[in-house]
Amino acid sequence: MESRGIRKSKVGMVVSDRMDKTVVVRVERLVPHPVYKKYVKRRTTYKAHDERNEFRVGDRVEIVETRPVSKEKRWRVSRLIERPEVR
């Protein structure tokens, strides 16, 4: 059996869940400034597939690279890491 390549995974925060079977996940990373060497936050948003509409805004999730699901969706939510407390 042929082995598949290792899939990329990222951890981020769900910022929108208003679409059907899709969540928008914001992933933050720290990159060093080329001149000043101070670390700067950069963030990217990914549309991820959420088959059962189970993730909500504020959830911290892990997303995994997958085959294209639609025009902009190339990621799928693999697991919930933490859910904020409801007050």
C-alpha positions as CSV (number, residue, x, y, z in Angstrom):
1,M,0.0,0.0,0.0
2,E,1.3,3.4,-0.9
3,S,1.7,5.9,1.9
4,R,0.3,9.4,1.5
5,G,2.3,12.5,2.3
6,I,2.1,14.0,5.7
7,R,-0.7,16.5,5.8
8,K,-0.1,20.0,7.2
9,S,-2.0,21.0,10.2
10,K,-2.6,24.3,12.0
11,V,-4.2,25.5,15.2
12,G,-6.5,28.5,15.2
13,M,-9.6,30.2,16.5
14,V,-13.0,30.0,14.8
15,V,-14.0,33.6,13.8
16,S,-17.1,32.9,11.8
17,D,-19.6,30.0,11.6
18,R,-22.4,31.6,9.6
19,M,-22.0,29.5,6.5
20,D,-23.4,26.0,6.1
21,K,-20.7,23.3,6.8
22,T,-18.0,25.9,6.8
23,V,-16.1,27.8,9.5
24,V,-13.5,30.5,9.1
25,V,-10.4,29.9,11.2
26,R,-7.9,32.5,12.0
27,V,-4.3,31.2,12.5
28,E,-1.7,33.5,14.1
29,R,2.0,33.0,13.8
30,L,5.1,34.9,15.0
31,V,7.7,36.0,12.4
32,P,10.9,37.9,13.1
33,H,11.0,41.4,11.6
34,P,13.7,41.4,8.9
35,V,15.5,44.5,10.2
36,Y,14.6,44.9,13.8
37,K,14.5,41.2,14.7
38,K,11.5,41.7,17.0
39,Y,8.8,39.1,16.6
40,V,5.6,40.3,14.9
41,K,2.2,38.6,14.8
42,R,0.9,37.7,11.4
43,R,-2.5,36.2,11.0
44,T,-4.2,34.3,8.1
45,T,-7.7,33.1,7.7
46,Y,-8.7,29.7,6.3
47,K,-12.1,28.4,5.3
48,A,-12.4,24.9,6.8
49,H,-15.0,22.2,6.2
50,D,-17.2,21.4,9.2
51,E,-19.4,18.5,8.1
52,R,-21.8,18.5,11.1
53,N,-21.8,22.3,11.9
54,E,-20.6,21.6,15.4
55,F,-17.9,24.3,15.9
56,R,-18.8,27.8,17.1
57,V,-17.2,31.2,17.2
58,G,-14.5,31.3,19.9
59,D,-13.6,27.6,19.7
60,R,-9.9,26.7,19.4
61,V,-9.6,24.0,16.7
62,E,-7.0,22.1,14.7
63,I,-7.4,22.2,10.9
64,V,-5.8,19.7,8.5
65,E,-5.0,20.1,4.8
66,T,-7.2,18.1,2.5
67,R,-8.3,17.9,-1.1
68,P,-10.2,20.9,-2.5
69,V,-13.8,20.8,-1.2
70,S,-14.9,24.0,-3.0
71,K,-13.4,27.0,-4.6
72,E,-11.8,28.3,-1.4
73,K,-12.0,25.3,1.0
74,R,-8.8,23.2,1.2
75,W,-8.8,22.5,4.9
76,R,-11.0,20.5,7.2
77,V,-11.5,20.8,11.0
78,S,-10.0,17.7,12.6
79,R,-10.6,18.3,16.3
80,L,-11.7,20.7,19.0
81,I,-8.9,21.8,21.3
82,E,-10.8,24.0,23.7
83,R,-14.2,25.7,24.0
84,P,-14.6,29.0,25.9
85,E,-16.7,28.9,29.0
86,V,-20.3,30.2,28.7
87,R,-21.1,32.9,31.3
